[in-house]
Amino acid sequence: MNIRFDGKRALVTGAGRGIGRGIITKLAECGAECVALSKTPENLESLKNEVPGIQTIVVDLADWTATRHALENVGKIDLLVNNAGILIMSPFLETAKDNLDKVFDVNFKALFNVSQIVAKGMVERGNGGAIVNVSSVASRVAFKNMASYCSSKGAIDSLTQVMATELAPYKIRVNSVHPHIVQSTDMGNWAAKCPGTGEFYLSRIPLNRFPDVEDVVNAVVFLLSDKASSLNGIALPVEGGFEAN
């Protein structure tokens, strides 16, 4: 499938590294005008060096008000990828309120905040749009010591369904991707460091391999494209791999 986004403008959160960086790089390759959001200026500077023409926004998404100020003049957005997320590990019985607040502020509340801002603009322009929320297999599979993370991803799944239902009349599609443990990410590094952990979860994947960043990127790009124009409110698993091109 030849996917193009010429004439479209895309915003990706958590775009400074990892999955988010891969997504925004691919969107730019496919012709989209891109806006990269991250709290780390150095990551955005190196991204701009690699992909000239990308607009960057530096803001800590955990700050609700600062995020609204940062995006108030962002302009037209046709495609939104809510990718930003953090992982703080601790056993359920030892998880403190501060841990829970930090994870939900970034993983769930920031997604809610950014989506609300962008979707209002889509509604006002009347041209529709597409939103993809990066959730996780952890929303449905229990991972030890990840009570706050798993819970935040479950909340994303519920919100995705509500958004898909309420925004559909405005021709705005909302879907999510559910990666398993992705190689070369925080969770991938965690699995590699824990003896037996990677092997255990790998044994539960039919294709017997963890996805890499490119697999997740391809899944997101597909859901944003016209190829997925009939899909709304779906949760696309990315376990053994996904090829969009």
ChimeraX commands (.cxc) that place a marker at each C-alpha (Angstrom):
marker #1 position 0.00,0.00,0.00 radius 0.5
marker #1 position 1.33,3.41,-1.01 radius 0.5
marker #1 position 0.33,5.71,1.85 radius 0.5
marker #1 position 0.65,9.46,1.40 radius 0.5
marker #1 position -0.32,12.40,3.60 radius 0.5
marker #1 position 0.33,15.29,1.24 radius 0.5
marker #1 position -1.58,18.37,2.34 radius 0.5
marker #1 position -2.12,16.96,5.84 radius 0.5
marker #1 position -0.68,18.35,9.06 radius 0.5
marker #1 position 0.24,15.96,11.86 radius 0.5
marker #1 position 1.01,16.36,15.56 radius 0.5
marker #1 position 2.88,13.62,17.45 radius 0.5
marker #1 position 3.46,13.75,21.20 radius 0.5
marker #1 position 6.52,12.16,22.75 radius 0.5
marker #1 position 8.21,12.63,19.39 radius 0.5
marker #1 position 11.74,13.17,20.65 radius 0.5
marker #1 position 12.77,9.53,20.79 radius 0.5
marker #1 position 11.70,5.94,20.41 radius 0.5
marker #1 position 8.31,5.15,18.90 radius 0.5
marker #1 position 7.26,8.79,18.64 radius 0.5
marker #1 position 10.40,9.75,16.75 radius 0.5
marker #1 position 9.84,6.86,14.37 radius 0.5
marker #1 position 6.23,7.87,13.79 radius 0.5
marker #1 position 6.89,11.50,13.00 radius 0.5
marker #1 position 9.83,10.65,10.76 radius 0.5
marker #1 position 7.63,8.26,8.79 radius 0.5
marker #1 position 4.80,10.79,8.53 radius 0.5
marker #1 position 7.23,13.36,7.14 radius 0.5
marker #1 position 8.48,10.79,4.61 radius 0.5
marker #1 position 4.85,10.27,3.57 radius 0.5
marker #1 position 4.41,13.96,2.82 radius 0.5
marker #1 position 2.77,15.28,5.99 radius 0.5
marker #1 position 3.65,18.62,7.50 radius 0.5
marker #1 position 4.73,17.61,11.00 radius 0.5
marker #1 position 4.67,19.08,14.49 radius 0.5
marker #1 position 6.80,17.24,17.04 radius 0.5
marker #1 position 6.07,17.69,20.74 radius 0.5
marker #1 position 8.45,16.70,23.54 radius 0.5
marker #1 position 9.62,18.00,26.89 radius 0.5
marker #1 position 13.29,17.52,25.94 radius 0.5
marker #1 position 14.72,20.29,23.71 radius 0.5
marker #1 position 17.87,18.33,22.86 radius 0.5
marker #1 position 15.86,15.47,21.37 radius 0.5
marker #1 position 13.82,17.86,19.25 radius 0.5
marker #1 position 16.96,19.65,18.02 radius 0.5
marker #1 position 18.50,16.40,16.85 radius 0.5
marker #1 position 15.19,15.46,15.23 radius 0.5
marker #1 position 15.13,18.73,13.29 radius 0.5
marker #1 position 18.67,18.06,12.12 radius 0.5
marker #1 position 17.56,14.69,10.76 radius 0.5
marker #1 position 14.22,15.85,9.35 radius 0.5
marker #1 position 14.40,19.54,8.34 radius 0.5
marker #1 position 11.08,21.30,8.15 radius 0.5
marker #1 position 9.55,19.71,11.23 radius 0.5
marker #1 position 8.00,22.21,13.63 radius 0.5
marker #1 position 8.79,21.54,17.29 radius 0.5
marker #1 position 7.02,22.33,20.54 radius 0.5
marker #1 position 8.75,21.97,23.90 radius 0.5
marker #1 position 6.36,21.39,26.80 radius 0.5
marker #1 position 5.94,19.04,29.73 radius 0.5
marker #1 position 2.61,17.33,29.07 radius 0.5
marker #1 position 2.21,16.65,32.78 radius 0.5
marker #1 position 1.46,20.38,33.12 radius 0.5
marker #1 position -2.16,20.72,31.93 radius 0.5
marker #1 position -2.15,24.53,31.70 radius 0.5
marker #1 position 1.26,24.82,30.05 radius 0.5
marker #1 position 0.17,22.29,27.44 radius 0.5
marker #1 position -2.91,24.35,26.61 radius 0.5
marker #1 position -0.80,27.48,26.23 radius 0.5
marker #1 position 1.71,25.65,24.03 radius 0.5
marker #1 position -0.99,24.37,21.69 radius 0.5
marker #1 position -3.30,27.39,21.57 radius 0.5
marker #1 position -1.72,28.60,18.32 radius 0.5
marker #1 position -0.72,25.25,16.85 radius 0.5
marker #1 position -3.01,25.77,13.88 radius 0.5
marker #1 position -4.66,23.15,11.70 radius 0.5
marker #1 position -4.05,19.55,12.72 radius 0.5
marker #1 position -5.49,16.75,10.58 radius 0.5
marker #1 position -3.68,13.82,12.19 radius 0.5
marker #1 position -2.93,13.35,15.89 radius 0.5
marker #1 position -0.83,10.63,17.48 radius 0.5
marker #1 position -0.92,10.52,21.27 radius 0.5
marker #1 position 2.29,8.63,21.91 radius 0.5
marker #1 position 3.84,10.24,25.00 radius 0.5
marker #1 position 4.03,7.98,28.03 radius 0.5
marker #1 position 6.08,7.10,31.07 radius 0.5
marker #1 position 6.68,3.94,33.06 radius 0.5
marker #1 position 7.34,3.97,36.81 radius 0.5
marker #1 position 7.66,0.49,38.24 radius 0.5
marker #1 position 6.67,-0.50,41.76 radius 0.5
marker #1 position 4.68,-3.33,43.40 radius 0.5
marker #1 position 0.99,-2.60,43.86 radius 0.5
marker #1 position 1.23,-2.60,47.66 radius 0.5
marker #1 position 4.09,-0.11,47.56 radius 0.5
marker #1 position 2.81,2.24,44.86 radius 0.5
marker #1 position 2.57,5.76,46.28 radius 0.5
marker #1 position 0.13,8.47,45.25 radius 0.5
marker #1 position 2.99,10.45,43.71 radius 0.5
marker #1 position 3.82,7.50,41.45 radius 0.5
marker #1 position 0.19,7.14,40.40 radius 0.5
marker #1 position -0.20,10.87,39.77 radius 0.5
marker #1 position 2.92,11.12,37.62 radius 0.5
marker #1 position 1.94,8.19,35.42 radius 0.5
marker #1 position -1.69,9.28,34.97 radius 0.5
marker #1 position -0.71,12.91,34.38 radius 0.5
marker #1 position 1.33,11.92,31.32 radius 0.5
marker #1 position -0.23,8.69,30.09 radius 0.5
marker #1 position -3.89,9.58,30.49 radius 0.5
marker #1 position -4.60,13.21,31.44 radius 0.5
marker #1 position -2.20,14.63,28.86 radius 0.5
marker #1 position -3.74,12.46,26.16 radius 0.5
marker #1 position -7.19,13.71,27.19 radius 0.5
marker #1 position -5.98,17.31,27.20 radius 0.5
marker #1 position -4.20,17.26,23.84 radius 0.5
marker #1 position -7.01,15.31,22.17 radius 0.5
marker #1 position -9.62,17.76,23.40 radius 0.5
marker #1 position -7.68,20.75,22.04 radius 0.5
marker #1 position -6.97,19.15,18.66 radius 0.5
marker #1 position -10.41,17.58,18.21 radius 0.5
marker #1 position -12.16,20.91,18.86 radius 0.5
marker #1 position -10.14,22.39,16.01 radius 0.5
marker #1 position -11.06,19.48,13.75 radius 0.5
marker #1 position -14.74,19.95,14.56 radius 0.5
marker #1 position -14.60,23.69,13.90 radius 0.5
marker #1 position -12.94,23.23,10.50 radius 0.5
marker #1 position -15.40,20.51,9.49 radius 0.5
marker #1 position -12.92,18.49,7.45 radius 0.5
marker #1 position -12.71,15.48,9.72 radius 0.5
marker #1 position -9.47,13.94,10.91 radius 0.5
marker #1 position -7.80,10.90,12.42 radius 0.5
marker #1 position -6.47,10.27,15.92 radius 0.5
marker #1 position -4.41,7.31,17.07 radius 0.5
marker #1 position -3.76,6.66,20.75 radius 0.5
marker #1 position -0.75,4.53,21.61 radius 0.5
marker #1 position -1.99,2.18,24.31 radius 0.5
marker #1 position -0.36,-1.12,25.23 radius 0.5
marker #1 position -0.98,-4.82,25.63 radius 0.5
marker #1 position -0.50,-3.91,29.30 radius 0.5
marker #1 position -4.03,-2.51,29.30 radius 0.5
marker #1 position -5.29,-6.10,29.10 radius 0.5
marker #1 position -2.39,-8.23,30.30 radius 0.5
marker #1 position -1.15,-7.99,33.87 radius 0.5
marker #1 position 2.51,-7.09,34.26 radius 0.5
marker #1 position 3.94,-7.35,37.77 radius 0.5
marker #1 position 5.11,-4.11,39.36 radius 0.5
marker #1 position 3.23,-2.02,36.78 radius 0.5
marker #1 position -0.05,-1.27,38.52 radius 0.5
marker #1 position -0.01,2.43,37.64 radius 0.5
marker #1 position 1.12,1.86,34.04 radius 0.5
marker #1 position -1.36,-0.93,33.29 radius 0.5
marker #1 position -4.20,1.09,34.84 radius 0.5
marker #1 position -3.35,4.19,32.80 radius 0.5
marker #1 position -3.37,2.19,29.57 radius 0.5
marker #1 position -6.74,0.66,30.50 radius 0.5
marker #1 position -8.07,4.19,30.96 radius 0.5
marker #1 position -6.79,5.09,27.50 radius 0.5
marker #1 position -8.74,2.19,26.00 radius 0.5
marker #1 position -11.97,3.39,27.59 radius 0.5
marker #1 position -11.39,6.98,26.51 radius 0.5
marker #1 position -10.62,5.87,22.96 radius 0.5
marker #1 position -14.02,4.22,22.73 radius 0.5
marker #1 position -15.79,7.32,24.03 radius 0.5
marker #1 position -13.87,9.60,21.67 radius 0.5
marker #1 position -14.60,7.32,18.71 radius 0.5
marker #1 position -18.31,7.37,19.52 radius 0.5
marker #1 position -18.66,11.11,20.14 radius 0.5
marker #1 position -16.40,12.32,17.32 radius 0.5
marker #1 position -17.63,9.99,14.57 radius 0.5
marker #1 position -20.46,12.37,13.53 radius 0.5
marker #1 position -17.75,14.93,12.71 radius 0.5
marker #1 position -15.88,12.41,10.49 radius 0.5
marker #1 position -13.09,12.14,13.05 radius 0.5
marker #1 position -11.83,8.58,13.46 radius 0.5
marker #1 position -10.23,7.51,16.74 radius 0.5
marker #1 position -8.35,4.23,17.06 radius 0.5
marker #1 position -5.59,2.77,19.19 radius 0.5
marker #1 position -2.60,0.51,18.81 radius 0.5
marker #1 position -1.60,-2.01,21.46 radius 0.5
marker #1 position 2.09,-2.89,21.18 radius 0.5
marker #1 position 3.52,-5.77,23.13 radius 0.5
marker #1 position 6.98,-5.29,24.62 radius 0.5
marker #1 position 8.76,-3.25,21.95 radius 0.5
marker #1 position 12.46,-3.76,21.35 radius 0.5
marker #1 position 14.77,-0.81,22.14 radius 0.5
marker #1 position 12.19,0.98,24.32 radius 0.5
marker #1 position 11.93,1.37,28.10 radius 0.5
marker #1 position 9.78,-1.76,28.39 radius 0.5
marker #1 position 12.02,-3.64,26.00 radius 0.5
marker #1 position 15.06,-2.76,28.06 radius 0.5
marker #1 position 13.22,-3.80,31.23 radius 0.5
marker #1 position 12.35,-7.20,29.78 radius 0.5
marker #1 position 15.92,-7.74,28.63 radius 0.5
marker #1 position 17.29,-7.04,32.10 radius 0.5
marker #1 position 14.90,-9.33,34.00 radius 0.5
marker #1 position 15.96,-12.99,33.82 radius 0.5
marker #1 position 13.20,-15.12,32.32 radius 0.5
marker #1 position 10.81,-12.22,31.79 radius 0.5
marker #1 position 11.43,-11.73,28.09 radius 0.5
marker #1 position 11.27,-15.45,27.44 radius 0.5
marker #1 position 7.98,-15.78,29.33 radius 0.5
marker #1 position 6.18,-13.06,27.40 radius 0.5
marker #1 position 7.78,-14.07,24.11 radius 0.5
marker #1 position 6.36,-17.57,24.52 radius 0.5
marker #1 position 2.86,-16.07,24.51 radius 0.5
marker #1 position 3.30,-14.40,21.10 radius 0.5
marker #1 position 2.29,-16.67,18.18 radius 0.5
marker #1 position 4.98,-15.28,15.85 radius 0.5
marker #1 position 7.56,-15.71,18.62 radius 0.5
marker #1 position 9.15,-12.29,18.31 radius 0.5
marker #1 position 8.69,-8.94,19.96 radius 0.5
marker #1 position 7.68,-6.08,17.68 radius 0.5
marker #1 position 10.21,-3.39,16.93 radius 0.5
marker #1 position 9.63,0.34,16.59 radius 0.5
marker #1 position 9.02,0.04,12.85 radius 0.5
marker #1 position 6.15,-2.40,13.44 radius 0.5
marker #1 position 4.38,0.10,15.70 radius 0.5
marker #1 position 5.10,2.96,13.29 radius 0.5
marker #1 position 3.55,1.04,10.40 radius 0.5
marker #1 position 0.44,0.23,12.42 radius 0.5
marker #1 position -0.05,3.88,13.39 radius 0.5
marker #1 position 0.51,5.14,9.85 radius 0.5
marker #1 position -2.02,2.65,8.51 radius 0.5
marker #1 position -4.69,3.74,11.01 radius 0.5
marker #1 position -4.12,7.41,10.15 radius 0.5
marker #1 position -4.44,6.76,6.43 radius 0.5
marker #1 position -7.41,6.59,4.08 radius 0.5
marker #1 position -6.72,2.85,3.85 radius 0.5
marker #1 position -8.34,2.62,7.28 radius 0.5
marker #1 position -11.21,5.00,6.55 radius 0.5
marker #1 position -13.81,2.46,7.66 radius 0.5
marker #1 position -12.09,1.75,10.99 radius 0.5
marker #1 position -13.19,3.59,14.11 radius 0.5
marker #1 position -12.83,2.64,17.74 radius 0.5
marker #1 position -10.68,-0.42,17.07 radius 0.5
marker #1 position -7.73,-1.62,19.13 radius 0.5
marker #1 position -5.03,-2.90,16.78 radius 0.5
marker #1 position -2.59,-5.32,18.48 radius 0.5
marker #1 position 1.05,-5.09,17.44 radius 0.5
marker #1 position 2.65,-8.27,18.72 radius 0.5
marker #1 position 4.63,-10.17,16.12 radius 0.5
marker #1 position 4.88,-7.45,13.49 radius 0.5
marker #1 position 2.90,-5.19,11.20 radius 0.5
marker #1 position 3.66,-4.17,7.65 radius 0.5
marker #1 position 1.81,-1.15,6.24 radius 0.5
marker #1 position 3.65,-0.47,3.00 radius 0.5
marker link #1:1,2 radius 0.2
marker link #1:2,3 radius 0.2
marker link #1:3,4 radius 0.2
marker link #1:4,5 radius 0.2
marker link #1:5,6 radius 0.2
marker link #1:6,7 radius 0.2
marker link #1:7,8 radius 0.2
marker link #1:8,9 radius 0.2
marker link #1:9,10 radius 0.2
marker link #1:10,11 radius 0.2
marker link #1:11,12 radius 0.2
marker link #1:12,13 radius 0.2
marker link #1:13,14 radius 0.2
marker link #1:14,15 radius 0.2
marker link #1:15,16 radius 0.2
marker link #1:16,17 radius 0.2
marker link #1:17,18 radius 0.2
marker link #1:18,19 radius 0.2
marker link #1:19,20 radius 0.2
marker link #1:20,21 radius 0.2
marker link #1:21,22 radius 0.2
marker link #1:22,23 radius 0.2
marker link #1:23,24 radius 0.2
marker link #1:24,25 radius 0.2
marker link #1:25,26 radius 0.2
marker link #1:26,27 radius 0.2
marker link #1:27,28 radius 0.2
marker link #1:28,29 radius 0.2
marker link #1:29,30 radius 0.2
marker link #1:30,31 radius 0.2
marker link #1:31,32 radius 0.2
marker link #1:32,33 radius 0.2
marker link #1:33,34 radius 0.2
marker link #1:34,35 radius 0.2
marker link #1:35,36 radius 0.2
marker link #1:36,37 radius 0.2
marker link #1:37,38 radius 0.2
marker link #1:38,39 radius 0.2
marker link #1:39,40 radius 0.2
marker link #1:40,41 radius 0.2
marker link #1:41,42 radius 0.2
marker link #1:42,43 radius 0.2
marker link #1:43,44 radius 0.2
marker link #1:44,45 radius 0.2
marker link #1:45,46 radius 0.2
marker link #1:46,47 radius 0.2
marker link #1:47,48 radius 0.2
marker link #1:48,49 radius 0.2
marker link #1:49,50 radius 0.2
marker link #1:50,51 radius 0.2
marker link #1:51,52 radius 0.2
marker link #1:52,53 radius 0.2
marker link #1:53,54 radius 0.2
marker link #1:54,55 radius 0.2
marker link #1:55,56 radius 0.2
marker link #1:56,57 radius 0.2
marker link #1:57,58 radius 0.2
marker link #1:58,59 radius 0.2
marker link #1:59,60 radius 0.2
marker link #1:60,61 radius 0.2
marker link #1:61,62 radius 0.2
marker link #1:62,63 radius 0.2
marker link #1:63,64 radius 0.2
marker link #1:64,65 radius 0.2
marker link #1:65,66 radius 0.2
marker link #1:66,67 radius 0.2
marker link #1:67,68 radius 0.2
marker link #1:68,69 radius 0.2
marker link #1:69,70 radius 0.2
marker link #1:70,71 radius 0.2
marker link #1:71,72 radius 0.2
marker link #1:72,73 radius 0.2
marker link #1:73,74 radius 0.2
marker link #1:74,75 radius 0.2
marker link #1:75,76 radius 0.2
marker link #1:76,77 radius 0.2
marker link #1:77,78 radius 0.2
marker link #1:78,79 radius 0.2
marker link #1:79,80 radius 0.2
marker link #1:80,81 radius 0.2
marker link #1:81,82 radius 0.2
marker link #1:82,83 radius 0.2
marker link #1:83,84 radius 0.2
marker link #1:84,85 radius 0.2
marker link #1:85,86 radius 0.2
marker link #1:86,87 radius 0.2
marker link #1:87,88 radius 0.2
marker link #1:88,89 radius 0.2
marker link #1:89,90 radius 0.2
marker link #1:90,91 radius 0.2
marker link #1:91,92 radius 0.2
marker link #1:92,93 radius 0.2
marker link #1:93,94 radius 0.2
marker link #1:94,95 radius 0.2
marker link #1:95,96 radius 0.2
marker link #1:96,97 radius 0.2
marker link #1:97,98 radius 0.2
marker link #1:98,99 radius 0.2
marker link #1:99,100 radius 0.2
marker link #1:100,101 radius 0.2
marker link #1:101,102 radius 0.2
marker link #1:102,103 radius 0.2
marker link #1:103,104 radius 0.2
marker link #1:104,105 radius 0.2
marker link #1:105,106 radius 0.2
marker link #1:106,107 radius 0.2
marker link #1:107,108 radius 0.2
marker link #1:108,109 radius 0.2
marker link #1:109,110 radius 0.2
marker link #1:110,111 radius 0.2
marker link #1:111,112 radius 0.2
marker link #1:112,113 radius 0.2
marker link #1:113,114 radius 0.2
marker link #1:114,115 radius 0.2
marker link #1:115,116 radius 0.2
marker link #1:116,117 radius 0.2
marker link #1:117,118 radius 0.2
marker link #1:118,119 radius 0.2
marker link #1:119,120 radius 0.2
marker link #1:120,121 radius 0.2
marker link #1:121,122 radius 0.2
marker link #1:122,123 radius 0.2
marker link #1:123,124 radius 0.2
marker link #1:124,125 radius 0.2
marker link #1:125,126 radius 0.2
marker link #1:126,127 radius 0.2
marker link #1:127,128 radius 0.2
marker link #1:128,129 radius 0.2
marker link #1:129,130 radius 0.2
marker link #1:130,131 radius 0.2
marker link #1:131,132 radius 0.2
marker link #1:132,133 radius 0.2
marker link #1:133,134 radius 0.2
marker link #1:134,135 radius 0.2
marker link #1:135,136 radius 0.2
marker link #1:136,137 radius 0.2
marker link #1:137,138 radius 0.2
marker link #1:138,139 radius 0.2
marker link #1:139,140 radius 0.2
marker link #1:140,141 radius 0.2
marker link #1:141,142 radius 0.2
marker link #1:142,143 radius 0.2
marker link #1:143,144 radius 0.2
marker link #1:144,145 radius 0.2
marker link #1:145,146 radius 0.2
marker link #1:146,147 radius 0.2
marker link #1:147,148 radius 0.2
marker link #1:148,149 radius 0.2
marker link #1:149,150 radius 0.2
marker link #1:150,151 radius 0.2
marker link #1:151,152 radius 0.2
marker link #1:152,153 radius 0.2
marker link #1:153,154 radius 0.2
marker link #1:154,155 radius 0.2
marker link #1:155,156 radius 0.2
marker link #1:156,157 radius 0.2
marker link #1:157,158 radius 0.2
marker link #1:158,159 radius 0.2
marker link #1:159,160 radius 0.2
marker link #1:160,161 radius 0.2
marker link #1:161,162 radius 0.2
marker link #1:162,163 radius 0.2
marker link #1:163,164 radius 0.2
marker link #1:164,165 radius 0.2
marker link #1:165,166 radius 0.2
marker link #1:166,167 radius 0.2
marker link #1:167,168 radius 0.2
marker link #1:168,169 radius 0.2
marker link #1:169,170 radius 0.2
marker link #1:170,171 radius 0.2
marker link #1:171,172 radius 0.2
marker link #1:172,173 radius 0.2
marker link #1:173,174 radius 0.2
marker link #1:174,175 radius 0.2
marker link #1:175,176 radius 0.2
marker link #1:176,177 radius 0.2
marker link #1:177,178 radius 0.2
marker link #1:178,179 radius 0.2
marker link #1:179,180 radius 0.2
marker link #1:180,181 radius 0.2
marker link #1:181,182 radius 0.2
marker link #1:182,183 radius 0.2
marker link #1:183,184 radius 0.2
marker link #1:184,185 radius 0.2
marker link #1:185,186 radius 0.2
marker link #1:186,187 radius 0.2
marker link #1:187,188 radius 0.2
marker link #1:188,189 radius 0.2
marker link #1:189,190 radius 0.2
marker link #1:190,191 radius 0.2
marker link #1:191,192 radius 0.2
marker link #1:192,193 radius 0.2
marker link #1:193,194 radius 0.2
marker link #1:194,195 radius 0.2
marker link #1:195,196 radius 0.2
marker link #1:196,197 radius 0.2
marker link #1:197,198 radius 0.2
marker link #1:198,199 radius 0.2
marker link #1:199,200 radius 0.2
marker link #1:200,201 radius 0.2
marker link #1:201,202 radius 0.2
marker link #1:202,203 radius 0.2
marker link #1:203,204 radius 0.2
marker link #1:204,205 radius 0.2
marker link #1:205,206 radius 0.2
marker link #1:206,207 radius 0.2
marker link #1:207,208 radius 0.2
marker link #1:208,209 radius 0.2
marker link #1:209,210 radius 0.2
marker link #1:210,211 radius 0.2
marker link #1:211,212 radius 0.2
marker link #1:212,213 radius 0.2
marker link #1:213,214 radius 0.2
marker link #1:214,215 radius 0.2
marker link #1:215,216 radius 0.2
marker link #1:216,217 radius 0.2
marker link #1:217,218 radius 0.2
marker link #1:218,219 radius 0.2
marker link #1:219,220 radius 0.2
marker link #1:220,221 radius 0.2
marker link #1:221,222 radius 0.2
marker link #1:222,223 radius 0.2
marker link #1:223,224 radius 0.2
marker link #1:224,225 radius 0.2
marker link #1:225,226 radius 0.2
marker link #1:226,227 radius 0.2
marker link #1:227,228 radius 0.2
marker link #1:228,229 radius 0.2
marker link #1:229,230 radius 0.2
marker link #1:230,231 radius 0.2
marker link #1:231,232 radius 0.2
marker link #1:232,233 radius 0.2
marker link #1:233,234 radius 0.2
marker link #1:234,235 radius 0.2
marker link #1:235,236 radius 0.2
marker link #1:236,237 radius 0.2
marker link #1:237,238 radius 0.2
marker link #1:238,239 radius 0.2
marker link #1:239,240 radius 0.2
marker link #1:240,241 radius 0.2
marker link #1:241,242 radius 0.2
marker link #1:242,243 radius 0.2
marker link #1:243,244 radius 0.2
marker link #1:244,245 radius 0.2
view
